[in-house]
Amino acid sequence: MTEQQGFDDALRAIVGDTHAVFDDASMAPFLVDWRGRFTGRARAVVLPASTEEVAAVVPACAAARVPIVPQGGRTGLVLGSVPDAQGDAIVLSLRRLNRIRQVDPFNRTMVVEAGCILQDIQAAALEAGMLFPLSLAAEGSCTIGGNLSTNAGGTAVLRYGNTRELCLGLEVVTAQGAVWDGLRGLRKDNTGYDLRDLFIGAEGTLGIITAAVLKLHPLPKALLTAMVALDSPKSALDLLVLLQERCGASLTGFELMSELCLRLVATHFPELPRPFATPHPQYALVELSSNESSEHAAALLEASIGAALDAGMARDAVLASSTAQSLGLWKVRESISPAQAAAGKNIKHDISLPLSAIPDFIARTDAALQAAFPGCQVVCFGHLGDGNLHYNVAPPEGRGHEDFLAHQEAINRIVHDSVLASKGSISAEHGIGALKREELARVKSPVELDMMRAIKAALDPLGIMNPGKIL
């Protein structure tokens, strides 16, 4: 028996013959990135069904010096959960670790395994009369392990925070195959280094998250939505400040969209509502939640939007009068990315900025891009309430997309240099993966990179955990 055969048999013995996959056809779905632009290679795809099986696979890989690429729902956008082209790694899919282990209504927590689909977690919280507020476009297929590993954001960060803020504890299999049981549902635990925060956002480069304690919230009695037409990003910022002053914590979401965004949606999804009869430069999608009553929420939202119209910071507004109308407005927002995909390839940027810097950033960066690439189309939208913009650049109308993509490095440099000038971040919620690895090395200080490398070397001295990602 060869060494390779011995290793393959060891994997089969741990997870079972049907859950250790070696043929190319069966492995293929696990090797392609979400956007279909890259296909990696793997030695095997392994699908364990328990933490114990994960903890057995890891030391087998360590002994054979086989790299491990942890994978959840494979909805990431930075090549963080697919293997490279060398073919020497295994993909460790956590999709079979999909149990909700416990719901504690008094502690307002839920213990879930890493392979649980986000939408299923939301449904389980709702069944228990509570809310798990993490919400993003891929919630029907992304997994909580991936959400934690990338510290996903979504549409409700303004009120509830990133995934990091929604997690109280973790269960992790280390790079040595040990199991760290940190599943303590505590709001306060001041007993040394916060190990949980090391693994959240680490993209599987330090260990494998197998379960988590999630924080639940009271279910709102009312959820209201409005879309507001605006003159500029500065008007949107003014509106945000007004709503925060008037509504406080009831303001759950605040999304910014340009007219080009809505035009794309109208072109590729004509069945969706067009909220306004005439176009406007910018739009804000506002969500208000209330723990009092629908009447209270409606009065608060109507008075606040009315004040914005009276002050001249808003041009027009549409307030949803039913759940169906509210879902329709959100569907317009969530269809921007699919509409862009239908229009052709584009150069994406997931950036974070201080709120006060956003209007100047958009004006300055738009102008710099037009000067360098006349006619290029900037599709700018995102979670203005927490400073996260999706600032995507598409070719001029009628120009070939592949030809335009050849300028990706130059366009990234313009956008990212502008981000840095505003003291922002080149990744707000998508992570670094392999796609932004070289750019991270350019924008991070040597001190930061040295500390990150020291952590990686301490926790994964063999370098087998998702190699080539982040660092």
ABEGO torsion letter per residue (X at the ends): XBAAAAAAAAAAAAAEAAABBABAAAAAAAABBAAGABBBBBABBBBBABAAAAAAAAAAAAAAGBBBBBBBAGABAAGAABBBAAGABBBBBAAABABBABBBAAAGBBBBBAABBAAAAAAAAAAAGBBBABBBAAAAABBAAAAAAAGBBEAAAAAAEBAAAABABBBBBBAAGBBBBABBBBABBBAEBBAAAAABGAGGAAEBBABBBBBBBBBBABBBBBBBBBABAAAAAAAAAAAAAAAEAABABBBBBBAAAAAAAAAABAABBBABABBBABBBBBBBBBAABAAAAAAAAAAAAAAAAAAGABABBBBBABAAAAAAAAAAAAAAAAAAAAAEBBBBBBBBBBAAAAAAAAAAAAAAAAAABBGBBBBBBEBAAAGBBBBBBBBBBGBBAAAAAAAAAAAAAAAAAAAAAAGBBABAAAEAEAAAAAAAAAABBAAAAAAAAAAAAAABAAGABGBGBGX
